[in-house]
Amino acid sequence: MPLYRDSAGSQPNILPGLLNLLRDEYGQQVSPEELAGYVYAVLAQPEYTRRFGGELADRKVRVPLTKDGQLFFRVAQYGQWLIWLDTYAERMAGEGRPKGRIPKGKAKCLKAVPDSQEQYPNEYEYSEKAEKLFVGAGSFGPVSPEVFEFEVSGLKVVKSWLGYRMRERSGRKSSPLDDIRPRSWTHEFTRELLELFWVLEKTVEGYPRQKKLLEEVLAGDLFVANELPEVPDEARKPPKVPKLGSEQPEFFENETD
């Protein structure tokens, strides 16, 4: 779900009136990015799923919204950092969150994966005891079990990433373009795999902090549904897509272009 309802980023995809309500409660303005960070920090953690697994059966996500302004901004700040991390430093860049610079983790390439066509790996193996991942003739480590088994909605992230990049790929095919693939393991693959490990390492390391923040939120005063503004029908509809104006370039002027 996009944070904004327009490409200019001027119409937040947030319940109208909610940011004003929070401003009045906290005594300072709340930005759309701060609210997004708060929601992400609260929801994107195993403790939330563990506590509210029964309520999540109906697929309706309920966000406990604190009335403590100081706590809100602490949670929001961590959530913004987490969004920055999980988007590979592309979103929520700011102080302490440099754009495009992923913090390095512990995992390293211990032995390079051969880049010859003949040795393009078609299998991988993980050693939990050694905390090593073997990709063909190459190896990476340390890779903790929590990182290797990391999943999002049942999707094993590392296993899925590797499956798509083996000589005989696995996973869904969305078009014939999926069959256009490198003929050997590339240096870019190695770099991307390390960055994936680093992102997952930092995500897992933050779970205890997220759990503590969630516990603080649940222990304090919370907003209840009838204290929030009513949702207008217009806000439930998808935003209108603007039509291309006459100033847009014509990419295909005739059949020969």
Stockholm file with secondary structure:
# STOCKHOLM 1.0

chainA/1-257         MPLYRDSAGSQPNILPGLLNLLRDEYGQQVSPEELAGYVYAVLAQPEYTRRFGGELADRKVRVPLTKDGQLFFRVAQYGQWLIWLDTYAERMAGEGRPKGRIPKGKAKCLKAVPDSQEQYPNEYEYSEKAEKLFVGAGSFGPVSPEVFEFEVSGLKVVKSWLGYRMRERSGRKSSPLDDIRPRSWTHEFTRELLELFWVLEKTVEGYPRQKKLLEEVLAGDLFVANELPEVPDEARKPPKVPKLGSEQPEFFENETD
#=GR chainA/1-257 SS CCSBSSTTSCSBSSCTTHHHHHHHHHTSCCCHHHHHHHHHHHHSSHHHHHHHTTGGGGSCCCCCCBSCHHHHHHHHHHHHHHHHHHTTTCSSCBTTBCTTCCCCCSCEEEECCCCSGGGCCCCEEEETTTTEEEETTEEEECCCHHHHTCEETTEEHHHHHHHHHSSSCCSCCCSGGGGCCCSSCCHHHHHHHHHHHHHHHHHHHTHHHHHHHHHHHHHSCBCCGGGSCCCCHHHHSCCCCCCCCTTSCCSCSSTTC
#=GC SS_cons         CCSBSSTTSCSBSSCTTHHHHHHHHHTSCCCHHHHHHHHHHHHSSHHHHHHHTTGGGGSCCCCCCBSCHHHHHHHHHHHHHHHHHHTTTCSSCBTTBCTTCCCCCSCEEEECCCCSGGGCCCCEEEETTTTEEEETTEEEECCCHHHHTCEETTEEHHHHHHHHHSSSCCSCCCSGGGGCCCSSCCHHHHHHHHHHHHHHHHHHHTHHHHHHHHHHHHHSCBCCGGGSCCCCHHHHSCCCCCCCCTTSCCSCSSTTC
//
